[in-house]
Amino acid sequence: MIKTTTKYNLALSLVKRNKYLEALDRFKAMLSEDFRYLPDILIPLYKLLRINYDNQHIRVLIAELYILANEYDDAVFELEEAFDIDANFTQTYFLLGKIYNRVGYNAKIREIYEQAIAHDIYDSTILDVL
């Protein structure tokens, strides 16, 4: 159970106010102290996602936390869900590419970026990788 409830509540309130990057930074700081906090962080995020299933930002936030914990299968699952909901959400491509690069799936990386270009996504992060 999370003992730093003030930090935790602040991070969760940032999510509820659509300040996802700030929340991610707070959650990352908490996880750097102890990775056992991950389930305590994820449960309320999944509850929020259940209320707003199409919220790509929460889904990407969850995926980022899984990546930080080296839980790549779970991160890929979340990102593939995000991709199915909205193929034009650019962060999805970047994070999938990041995961595939870490685990050595070079063919998948190429596929991800080809899909991005096919959807006319020319985000700077994608172009930098290419």
N, C-alpha and C positions, 0 to 999 in steps of 0.2 A: 504494500500500500504506500502511496506517496505521502511522505512526511512533510514535504515542502508545499503545503496546500496553497499558500499565497501565490507562489510562482505558478503553480498548476492552474489555479483559478484565473490568474491574469492571462495566461496563454490561451486558455479556453475561451475567455471573454473576447480576446482578440479575434479568434475564429468566428465567433458569433457576430462580430462587428465587421466581418469581411477583410480583416487585416492579416491575411494568410502568411505572408512572408515574415512579418514580425512574430506571429505565433510559431512558425517553423523555427525561427531562431531561438525562441524561448524553450520550445520542446527539445531542440538539439542540445541546449545547455543542460537541461535536466537529464537527458540521456547520457551526456558525457560524464555526469556524476555517477549514474548507475543505470545500466540497461534493463534492470528488472522493472523499471518504471514503464516500459513500453506497453504492456497490456493495460495499465491504468490510464495511459494517455489515449490508446486506441479505442477503448470501449466507448467513451463519450463522443469521440469523432465518428464512430460508426453509428451511434444513435442519431447524431446530426445528419449523417448521410442517409439514414433511413427516412428521415423526415423530408429531405431534399435530395432525392436519388440522383438527380441530374447535375448536382453541384460538382463541377470538374475541379474546382480549387480544393475542396476538401479531399476529394479522391487523390489528387496529386500530392497533397500534404501527407496523406496516409502513405502513399507510395514512397515519398522522400524519407519518411521515418523508417519504413521497412528497408530501404536501401542503406540507411545509416546503420541499421542493425544487421546488415548482410543477409537479410531475408529476401533474396532476389525473386524467388518463386511467387511469394505473396505480392511483392511490388509489381511484378509483371502482370499478375492477375488483375490488380487494381488499374493498371495502365491500359490493359486490353479492354477492360470495362469502359474506361474513359474514352478510348478510341471508338468503341462501338456506339457510344452515346453521341459523340461529336468528333468526327475525324478532322475537323479544322482547328482543334485546340492544340496549339503548337508545342506546349510544354510536354505533352505526351510523347511526341516524337523524340524530343531531346532526351528525356529520361529513359525511354526504351533503348535508345542508342547507347546511353551511358551504361545501362545494365548489361547489354549485349557485349559491349566493349570489355567490361570487367570480367565476364565469364567466358570470353573468347568466341562468341558466336558472330564471326565476321560476316558471314553470308546474311544473317538477320539484320545487321547494321545497314548493309546496303539496301535491303528490302525496305526497311523503315524509311530511309531517306528518299528512296524512289517513290514510296507512297506519299511522302510529304510533297514532293515536287508534282506528283500527279494531282494532288489536291490544291495546287497553286499556292503552297505555303512556302514563302521565302523569308522566314523569320531570320534575324541576324545570327542566332545561335545555330541554326541549321546550316546556313551558308558558311559560317566559320568552320564547322566540322568538315563540310565538303571541300 
